[in-house]
Amino acid sequence: MKSIGGWLVILGLGSFLLQRFGYEFRLLSWVDNWGPTVGLAIRLGCVVAGIALYVLGSGRGGRDRS
């Protein structure tokens, strides 16, 4: 969960920054099909979901791997 969360944050932030310079990740090139506002919401959603997965994956919940 932690690694998936990290990748979502990287993709979301990277997509946001690249979009400002006229570039885009191929994986997320579809997000602006419904307009720039929806594209921004999807990018921010990726970042928020990634942070949530990262935090939940870092918690002590679940089984102990020691």
Distance bins in CASP14 RR format, pairs under 12 A and 6 or more apart:
PFRMAT RR
TARGET T0000
AUTHOR 0000-0000-0000
RMODE 2
METHOD distances of the structure
MODEL  1
1 7 0 0 0 0 0 1 0 0 0 0 0
1 8 0 0 0 0 0 1 0 0 0 0 0
1 49 0 0 0 0 0 1 0 0 0 0 0
1 50 0 0 0 0 1 0 0 0 0 0 0
1 51 0 0 0 0 0 1 0 0 0 0 0
1 52 0 0 0 0 1 0 0 0 0 0 0
1 53 1 0 1 0 0 0 0 0 0 0 0
1 54 1 0 0 1 0 0 0 0 0 0 0
1 55 0 0 0 0 1 0 0 0 0 0 0
1 56 1 0 1 0 0 0 0 0 0 0 0
1 57 1 0 1 0 0 0 0 0 0 0 0
1 58 0 0 0 0 1 0 0 0 0 0 0
1 59 0 0 0 0 1 0 0 0 0 0 0
1 61 0 0 0 0 0 1 0 0 0 0 0
1 62 0 0 0 0 0 1 0 0 0 0 0
2 8 0 0 0 0 0 1 0 0 0 0 0
2 9 0 0 0 0 0 1 0 0 0 0 0
2 50 0 0 0 0 1 0 0 0 0 0 0
2 51 0 0 0 0 0 1 0 0 0 0 0
2 52 0 0 0 0 0 1 0 0 0 0 0
2 53 1 0 0 1 0 0 0 0 0 0 0
2 54 1 0 1 0 0 0 0 0 0 0 0
2 55 0 0 0 0 1 0 0 0 0 0 0
2 56 0 0 0 0 1 0 0 0 0 0 0
2 57 1 0 1 0 0 0 0 0 0 0 0
2 58 1 0 1 0 0 0 0 0 0 0 0
2 59 0 0 0 0 1 0 0 0 0 0 0
3 9 0 0 0 0 0 1 0 0 0 0 0
3 10 0 0 0 0 0 1 0 0 0 0 0
3 50 0 0 0 0 0 1 0 0 0 0 0
3 53 0 0 0 0 1 0 0 0 0 0 0
3 54 0 0 0 0 1 0 0 0 0 0 0
3 57 0 0 0 0 1 0 0 0 0 0 0
3 58 0 0 0 0 0 1 0 0 0 0 0
4 10 0 0 0 0 0 1 0 0 0 0 0
4 11 0 0 0 0 0 1 0 0 0 0 0
4 46 0 0 0 0 0 1 0 0 0 0 0
4 49 0 0 0 0 1 0 0 0 0 0 0
4 50 1 0 0 1 0 0 0 0 0 0 0
4 51 0 0 0 0 0 1 0 0 0 0 0
4 52 0 0 0 0 0 1 0 0 0 0 0
4 53 1 0 1 0 0 0 0 0 0 0 0
4 54 0 0 0 0 1 0 0 0 0 0 0
4 56 0 0 0 0 0 1 0 0 0 0 0
4 57 0 0 0 0 1 0 0 0 0 0 0
5 11 0 0 0 0 1 0 0 0 0 0 0
5 12 0 0 0 0 0 1 0 0 0 0 0
5 13 0 0 0 0 0 1 0 0 0 0 0
5 45 0 0 0 0 0 1 0 0 0 0 0
5 46 0 0 0 0 1 0 0 0 0 0 0
5 47 0 0 0 0 1 0 0 0 0 0 0
5 48 0 0 0 0 0 1 0 0 0 0 0
5 49 1 0 0 1 0 0 0 0 0 0 0
5 50 1 1 0 0 0 0 0 0 0 0 0
5 51 1 0 0 1 0 0 0 0 0 0 0
5 52 1 0 0 1 0 0 0 0 0 0 0
5 53 1 1 0 0 0 0 0 0 0 0 0
5 54 1 0 1 0 0 0 0 0 0 0 0
5 55 0 0 0 0 1 0 0 0 0 0 0
5 56 0 0 0 0 1 0 0 0 0 0 0
5 57 0 0 0 0 1 0 0 0 0 0 0
5 58 0 0 0 0 0 1 0 0 0 0 0
6 12 0 0 0 0 1 0 0 0 0 0 0
6 13 0 0 0 0 1 0 0 0 0 0 0
6 14 0 0 0 0 0 1 0 0 0 0 0
6 46 0 0 0 0 0 1 0 0 0 0 0
6 47 0 0 0 0 1 0 0 0 0 0 0
6 49 0 0 0 0 0 1 0 0 0 0 0
6 50 1 0 1 0 0 0 0 0 0 0 0
6 51 0 0 0 0 1 0 0 0 0 0 0
6 52 0 0 0 0 0 1 0 0 0 0 0
6 53 1 0 0 1 0 0 0 0 0 0 0
6 54 1 0 1 0 0 0 0 0 0 0 0
6 55 0 0 0 0 0 1 0 0 0 0 0
6 56 0 0 0 0 0 1 0 0 0 0 0
6 57 0 0 0 0 0 1 0 0 0 0 0
6 58 0 0 0 0 0 1 0 0 0 0 0
7 13 0 0 0 0 0 1 0 0 0 0 0
7 14 0 0 0 0 0 1 0 0 0 0 0
7 15 0 0 0 0 0 1 0 0 0 0 0
7 25 0 0 0 0 0 1 0 0 0 0 0
7 27 0 0 0 0 0 1 0 0 0 0 0
7 28 0 0 0 0 0 1 0 0 0 0 0
7 46 0 0 0 0 1 0 0 0 0 0 0
7 47 0 0 0 0 0 1 0 0 0 0 0
7 49 0 0 0 0 0 1 0 0 0 0 0
7 50 1 0 0 1 0 0 0 0 0 0 0
7 51 0 0 0 0 0 1 0 0 0 0 0
7 53 0 0 0 0 1 0 0 0 0 0 0
7 54 0 0 0 0 1 0 0 0 0 0 0
8 14 0 0 0 0 0 1 0 0 0 0 0
8 15 0 0 0 0 0 1 0 0 0 0 0
8 27 0 0 0 0 0 1 0 0 0 0 0
8 28 0 0 0 0 0 1 0 0 0 0 0
8 42 0 0 0 0 0 1 0 0 0 0 0
8 43 0 0 0 0 0 1 0 0 0 0 0
8 44 0 0 0 0 0 1 0 0 0 0 0
8 45 0 0 0 0 1 0 0 0 0 0 0
8 46 1 0 1 0 0 0 0 0 0 0 0
8 47 1 0 0 1 0 0 0 0 0 0 0
8 48 0 0 0 0 1 0 0 0 0 0 0
8 49 1 0 1 0 0 0 0 0 0 0 0
8 50 1 1 0 0 0 0 0 0 0 0 0
8 51 0 0 0 0 1 0 0 0 0 0 0
8 52 0 0 0 0 1 0 0 0 0 0 0
8 53 1 0 0 1 0 0 0 0 0 0 0
8 54 0 0 0 0 1 0 0 0 0 0 0
9 15 0 0 0 0 0 1 0 0 0 0 0
9 16 0 0 0 0 0 1 0 0 0 0 0
9 43 0 0 0 0 0 1 0 0 0 0 0
9 44 0 0 0 0 0 1 0 0 0 0 0
9 45 0 0 0 0 0 1 0 0 0 0 0
9 46 1 0 0 1 0 0 0 0 0 0 0
9 47 1 0 1 0 0 0 0 0 0 0 0
9 48 0 0 0 0 1 0 0 0 0 0 0
9 49 0 0 0 0 1 0 0 0 0 0 0
9 50 1 0 1 0 0 0 0 0 0 0 0
9 51 1 0 0 1 0 0 0 0 0 0 0
9 52 0 0 0 0 1 0 0 0 0 0 0
9 53 0 0 0 0 1 0 0 0 0 0 0
9 54 1 0 0 1 0 0 0 0 0 0 0
9 55 0 0 0 0 0 1 0 0 0 0 0
10 16 0 0 0 0 0 1 0 0 0 0 0
10 17 0 0 0 0 0 1 0 0 0 0 0
10 18 0 0 0 0 0 1 0 0 0 0 0
10 25 0 0 0 0 1 0 0 0 0 0 0
10 27 0 0 0 0 0 1 0 0 0 0 0
10 28 0 0 0 0 0 1 0 0 0 0 0
10 43 0 0 0 0 0 1 0 0 0 0 0
10 46 0 0 0 0 1 0 0 0 0 0 0
10 47 0 0 0 0 1 0 0 0 0 0 0
10 50 0 0 0 0 1 0 0 0 0 0 0
10 51 0 0 0 0 0 1 0 0 0 0 0
10 54 0 0 0 0 0 1 0 0 0 0 0
11 17 0 0 0 0 0 1 0 0 0 0 0
11 18 0 0 0 0 0 1 0 0 0 0 0
11 19 0 0 0 0 0 1 0 0 0 0 0
11 24 0 0 0 0 0 1 0 0 0 0 0
11 25 1 0 0 1 0 0 0 0 0 0 0
11 26 0 0 0 0 0 1 0 0 0 0 0
11 27 1 0 0 1 0 0 0 0 0 0 0
11 28 1 0 0 1 0 0 0 0 0 0 0
11 29 0 0 0 0 0 1 0 0 0 0 0
11 31 0 0 0 0 0 1 0 0 0 0 0
11 42 0 0 0 0 0 1 0 0 0 0 0
11 43 0 0 0 0 1 0 0 0 0 0 0
11 44 0 0 0 0 0 1 0 0 0 0 0
11 45 0 0 0 0 0 1 0 0 0 0 0
11 46 1 0 1 0 0 0 0 0 0 0 0
11 47 0 0 0 0 1 0 0 0 0 0 0
11 49 0 0 0 0 0 1 0 0 0 0 0
11 50 0 0 0 0 1 0 0 0 0 0 0
12 18 0 0 0 0 1 0 0 0 0 0 0
12 19 0 0 0 0 1 0 0 0 0 0 0
12 24 0 0 0 0 0 1 0 0 0 0 0
12 25 0 0 0 0 1 0 0 0 0 0 0
12 27 0 0 0 0 0 1 0 0 0 0 0
12 28 1 0 0 1 0 0 0 0 0 0 0
12 31 0 0 0 0 1 0 0 0 0 0 0
12 39 0 0 0 0 0 1 0 0 0 0 0
12 40 0 0 0 0 0 1 0 0 0 0 0
12 41 0 0 0 0 0 1 0 0 0 0 0
12 42 0 0 0 0 1 0 0 0 0 0 0
12 43 1 0 1 0 0 0 0 0 0 0 0
12 44 1 0 0 1 0 0 0 0 0 0 0
12 45 1 0 0 1 0 0 0 0 0 0 0
12 46 1 0 1 0 0 0 0 0 0 0 0
12 47 1 0 1 0 0 0 0 0 0 0 0
12 48 0 0 0 0 1 0 0 0 0 0 0
12 49 0 0 0 0 1 0 0 0 0 0 0
12 50 0 0 0 0 1 0 0 0 0 0 0
12 51 0 0 0 0 0 1 0 0 0 0 0
13 19 0 0 0 0 0 1 0 0 0 0 0
13 20 0 0 0 0 0 1 0 0 0 0 0
13 25 0 0 0 0 0 1 0 0 0 0 0
13 28 0 0 0 0 0 1 0 0 0 0 0
13 43 0 0 0 0 1 0 0 0 0 0 0
13 44 0 0 0 0 1 0 0 0 0 0 0
13 45 0 0 0 0 0 1 0 0 0 0 0
13 46 0 0 0 0 1 0 0 0 0 0 0
13 47 1 0 1 0 0 0 0 0 0 0 0
13 48 0 0 0 0 0 1 0 0 0 0 0
13 50 0 0 0 0 0 1 0 0 0 0 0
13 51 0 0 0 0 0 1 0 0 0 0 0
14 20 0 0 0 0 1 0 0 0 0 0 0
14 21 0 0 0 0 0 1 0 0 0 0 0
14 23 0 0 0 0 1 0 0 0 0 0 0
14 24 0 0 0 0 1 0 0 0 0 0 0
14 25 1 0 0 1 0 0 0 0 0 0 0
14 27 0 0 0 0 0 1 0 0 0 0 0
14 28 0 0 0 0 1 0 0 0 0 0 0
14 31 0 0 0 0 0 1 0 0 0 0 0
14 43 0 0 0 0 1 0 0 0 0 0 0
14 46 0 0 0 0 1 0 0 0 0 0 0
14 47 0 0 0 0 1 0 0 0 0 0 0
15 21 0 0 0 0 0 1 0 0 0 0 0
15 22 0 0 0 0 0 1 0 0 0 0 0
15 23 0 0 0 0 1 0 0 0 0 0 0
15 24 1 0 0 1 0 0 0 0 0 0 0
15 25 1 0 1 0 0 0 0 0 0 0 0
15 26 0 0 0 0 0 1 0 0 0 0 0
15 27 0 0 0 0 1 0 0 0 0 0 0
15 28 1 0 1 0 0 0 0 0 0 0 0
15 29 0 0 0 0 1 0 0 0 0 0 0
15 30 0 0 0 0 0 1 0 0 0 0 0
15 31 1 0 0 1 0 0 0 0 0 0 0
15 32 0 0 0 0 1 0 0 0 0 0 0
15 39 0 0 0 0 1 0 0 0 0 0 0
15 40 0 0 0 0 1 0 0 0 0 0 0
15 42 0 0 0 0 1 0 0 0 0 0 0
15 43 1 0 1 0 0 0 0 0 0 0 0
15 44 0 0 0 0 0 1 0 0 0 0 0
15 45 0 0 0 0 0 1 0 0 0 0 0
15 46 1 0 0 1 0 0 0 0 0 0 0
15 47 0 0 0 0 1 0 0 0 0 0 0
16 22 0 0 0 0 0 1 0 0 0 0 0
16 23 0 0 0 0 0 1 0 0 0 0 0
16 24 0 0 0 0 0 1 0 0 0 0 0
16 25 0 0 0 0 0 1 0 0 0 0 0
16 28 0 0 0 0 1 0 0 0 0 0 0
16 31 0 0 0 0 0 1 0 0 0 0 0
16 32 0 0 0 0 0 1 0 0 0 0 0
16 36 0 0 0 0 0 1 0 0 0 0 0
16 39 0 0 0 0 1 0 0 0 0 0 0
16 40 1 0 0 1 0 0 0 0 0 0 0
16 41 0 0 0 0 0 1 0 0 0 0 0
16 42 0 0 0 0 0 1 0 0 0 0 0
16 43 1 0 1 0 0 0 0 0 0 0 0
16 44 1 0 0 1 0 0 0 0 0 0 0
16 45 0 0 0 0 0 1 0 0 0 0 0
16 46 0 0 0 0 1 0 0 0 0 0 0
16 47 1 0 0 1 0 0 0 0 0 0 0
17 23 0 0 0 0 1 0 0 0 0 0 0
17 24 0 0 0 0 0 1 0 0 0 0 0
17 25 0 0 0 0 0 1 0 0 0 0 0
17 28 0 0 0 0 0 1 0 0 0 0 0
17 43 0 0 0 0 1 0 0 0 0 0 0
17 47 0 0 0 0 0 1 0 0 0 0 0
18 24 1 0 1 0 0 0 0 0 0 0 0
18 25 1 0 0 1 0 0 0 0 0 0 0
18 26 0 0 0 0 0 1 0 0 0 0 0
18 27 0 0 0 0 0 1 0 0 0 0 0
18 28 0 0 0 0 1 0 0 0 0 0 0
18 29 0 0 0 0 0 1 0 0 0 0 0
18 31 0 0 0 0 0 1 0 0 0 0 0
18 32 0 0 0 0 0 1 0 0 0 0 0
18 43 0 0 0 0 0 1 0 0 0 0 0
19 25 0 0 0 0 1 0 0 0 0 0 0
19 28 0 0 0 0 1 0 0 0 0 0 0
19 29 0 0 0 0 1 0 0 0 0 0 0
19 31 0 0 0 0 1 0 0 0 0 0 0
19 32 1 0 0 1 0 0 0 0 0 0 0
19 35 0 0 0 0 0 1 0 0 0 0 0
19 36 0 0 0 0 1 0 0 0 0 0 0
19 39 0 0 0 0 1 0 0 0 0 0 0
19 40 0 0 0 0 1 0 0 0 0 0 0
19 42 0 0 0 0 0 1 0 0 0 0 0
19 43 1 0 0 1 0 0 0 0 0 0 0
19 44 0 0 0 0 0 1 0 0 0 0 0
20 36 0 0 0 0 0 1 0 0 0 0 0
20 40 0 0 0 0 0 1 0 0 0 0 0
20 43 0 0 0 0 0 1 0 0 0 0 0
22 29 0 0 0 0 0 1 0 0 0 0 0
22 32 0 0 0 0 0 1 0 0 0 0 0
23 29 0 0 0 0 1 0 0 0 0 0 0
24 30 0 0 0 0 1 0 0 0 0 0 0
24 31 0 0 0 0 1 0 0 0 0 0 0
24 32 1 0 0 1 0 0 0 0 0 0 0
24 33 0 0 0 0 0 1 0 0 0 0 0
24 39 0 0 0 0 0 1 0 0 0 0 0
24 43 0 0 0 0 0 1 0 0 0 0 0
25 31 0 0 0 0 1 0 0 0 0 0 0
25 32 0 0 0 0 0 1 0 0 0 0 0
25 43 0 0 0 0 0 1 0 0 0 0 0
25 46 0 0 0 0 0 1 0 0 0 0 0
27 42 0 0 0 0 0 1 0 0 0 0 0
27 46 0 0 0 0 0 1 0 0 0 0 0
28 39 0 0 0 0 1 0 0 0 0 0 0
28 40 0 0 0 0 0 1 0 0 0 0 0
28 42 1 0 0 1 0 0 0 0 0 0 0
28 43 1 0 0 1 0 0 0 0 0 0 0
28 45 0 0 0 0 0 1 0 0 0 0 0
28 46 1 0 0 1 0 0 0 0 0 0 0
28 47 0 0 0 0 0 1 0 0 0 0 0
29 39 0 0 0 0 0 1 0 0 0 0 0
29 42 0 0 0 0 0 1 0 0 0 0 0
29 43 0 0 0 0 0 1 0 0 0 0 0
30 38 0 0 0 0 0 1 0 0 0 0 0
30 39 0 0 0 0 1 0 0 0 0 0 0
30 42 0 0 0 0 1 0 0 0 0 0 0
30 43 0 0 0 0 0 1 0 0 0 0 0
31 37 0 0 0 0 0 1 0 0 0 0 0
31 38 1 0 0 1 0 0 0 0 0 0 0
31 39 1 0 1 0 0 0 0 0 0 0 0
31 40 0 0 0 0 1 0 0 0 0 0 0
31 41 0 0 0 0 1 0 0 0 0 0 0
31 42 1 0 1 0 0 0 0 0 0 0 0
31 43 1 0 0 1 0 0 0 0 0 0 0
31 44 0 0 0 0 0 1 0 0 0 0 0
31 45 0 0 0 0 0 1 0 0 0 0 0
31 46 0 0 0 0 1 0 0 0 0 0 0
32 38 1 0 0 1 0 0 0 0 0 0 0
32 39 1 0 1 0 0 0 0 0 0 0 0
32 40 0 0 0 0 1 0 0 0 0 0 0
32 41 0 0 0 0 0 1 0 0 0 0 0
32 42 0 0 0 0 1 0 0 0 0 0 0
32 43 0 0 0 0 1 0 0 0 0 0 0
33 39 0 0 0 0 1 0 0 0 0 0 0
33 42 0 0 0 0 1 0 0 0 0 0 0
34 40 0 0 0 0 0 1 0 0 0 0 0
34 41 0 0 0 0 1 0 0 0 0 0 0
34 42 0 0 0 0 1 0 0 0 0 0 0
35 41 0 0 0 0 1 0 0 0 0 0 0
35 42 0 0 0 0 0 1 0 0 0 0 0
36 42 0 0 0 0 0 1 0 0 0 0 0
36 43 0 0 0 0 0 1 0 0 0 0 0
37 43 0 0 0 0 0 1 0 0 0 0 0
37 44 0 0 0 0 0 1 0 0 0 0 0
38 44 0 0 0 0 0 1 0 0 0 0 0
38 45 0 0 0 0 0 1 0 0 0 0 0
39 45 0 0 0 0 1 0 0 0 0 0 0
39 46 0 0 0 0 0 1 0 0 0 0 0
40 46 0 0 0 0 0 1 0 0 0 0 0
40 47 0 0 0 0 0 1 0 0 0 0 0
41 47 0 0 0 0 0 1 0 0 0 0 0
41 48 0 0 0 0 0 1 0 0 0 0 0
41 49 0 0 0 0 0 1 0 0 0 0 0
42 48 0 0 0 0 0 1 0 0 0 0 0
42 49 0 0 0 0 0 1 0 0 0 0 0
43 49 0 0 0 0 0 1 0 0 0 0 0
43 50 0 0 0 0 0 1 0 0 0 0 0
44 50 0 0 0 0 0 1 0 0 0 0 0
44 51 0 0 0 0 0 1 0 0 0 0 0
45 51 0 0 0 0 1 0 0 0 0 0 0
45 52 0 0 0 0 1 0 0 0 0 0 0
45 53 0 0 0 0 0 1 0 0 0 0 0
46 52 0 0 0 0 0 1 0 0 0 0 0
46 53 0 0 0 0 0 1 0 0 0 0 0
47 53 0 0 0 0 0 1 0 0 0 0 0
47 54 0 0 0 0 0 1 0 0 0 0 0
48 54 0 0 0 0 0 1 0 0 0 0 0
48 55 0 0 0 0 0 1 0 0 0 0 0
49 55 0 0 0 0 0 1 0 0 0 0 0
49 56 0 0 0 0 0 1 0 0 0 0 0
50 56 0 0 0 0 1 0 0 0 0 0 0
50 57 0 0 0 0 0 1 0 0 0 0 0
50 58 0 0 0 0 0 1 0 0 0 0 0
51 57 0 0 0 0 0 1 0 0 0 0 0
51 58 0 0 0 0 0 1 0 0 0 0 0
52 58 0 0 0 0 0 1 0 0 0 0 0
52 59 0 0 0 0 0 1 0 0 0 0 0
53 59 0 0 0 0 0 1 0 0 0 0 0
55 61 0 0 0 0 0 1 0 0 0 0 0
56 62 0 0 0 0 1 0 0 0 0 0 0
57 65 0 0 0 0 0 1 0 0 0 0 0
59 65 0 0 0 0 0 1 0 0 0 0 0
60 66 0 0 0 0 0 1 0 0 0 0 0
END
